[in-house]
Amino acid sequence: MRGVTGNERAQALLERALASDQARHAYLFTGPEGVGKTTLALAFARALLCQRRAPDQGDACGECLSCRKVSSGNHPDLRVIEPLTENGKQKHWITVTQLREAERLTSLAPSESDHRVIIIPEMGRIQEAAANTLLKTLEEPPAGVTLILIATETSGVLPTILSRCQLVTLNPVAPDAVARALRERWGVEAAEAERLAGLANGRLGWAVRAHEKPDEARLREEALSRIAEMATKPVDERMRLAAALGPDNARARAALDLWALWWRDVTLAANGAQRLLTTGEPRRAAERVGQAVGPERARVFLEALLAAQATLDVNANPRLLMENLALDLPAVRAARS
């Protein structure tokens, strides 16, 4: 699909649905933050609303008035529901009022096309009472209405909603595809594109932000270095490093996300895999640690990291959580020079 990088299977699934005129009334896009879920949702919406798309085509023309309106964010038949903000910064839950407004919109005839598309990018930020507001629309979908729900993982979505959606899973994008997109679409120099792709862990969205805000790349490099060196440190030093990674919920969530993605490479390396997401020194460190800890210990700790992410979502103490992980971290002897 136009403007989408990677996740060819997900793209193909949606293109087949469009080409066969069998688009579902509700989809749930899942995958790590920054892999392109919202980008794919907007591309799919653009194709659904396109005025020139032939019935057997799976993508938008990209040139008609409807496509241009979707790209500029002002198509009357497309609504993206974002969490409310406070002072333009802190995100809160999507409210019942917002979802009732979305439900009202689904009852109206489209203004300019044959479809009306509602995108909800933050299903993990919807409380149960508000989420239940969607059930009526999901159970009795009006003709021509498509709901696209987005979440990092299915565990944060109510089973009653999950069962009524077509699941579309997105995975981290290969580093070479991230680097190519940075070069071709954002004009990033080759060496810098390779560096950012290695740090991105398959997340093009993050790589683009890091290109625009270089401090993001610097902070990520520092965090990856601390994560990689933690396994070779004494217990007290590990705990100090872990506590510094996650002094509050927001930074702990970001650190856990990076830690889990890097430890995924450790686990793959421990099992002899050659295609890792990271490049450069983070990759070499993952290979060393994977060889040292072995497949089983690597798998167990990766599962602990994933469980910690879920625990943090229910308001666990971030510092205590990180310190406990530091205690469970498989120890590796520091390499001798």
PyMOL commands that set and color helices and strands:
alter all, ss='L'
color gray80, all
select helices_A, chain A and resi 8-19+37-49+65-72+96-106+123-125+128-139+154-156+159-162+175-186+190-200+204-212+214-230+235-245+249-270+280-312+318-328
alter helices_A, ss='H'
color red, helices_A
select strands_A, chain A and resi 26-30+78-80+85-86+90-91+116-120+145-151+166-169
alter strands_A, ss='S'
color yellow, strands_A
deselect
rebuild
show_as cartoon
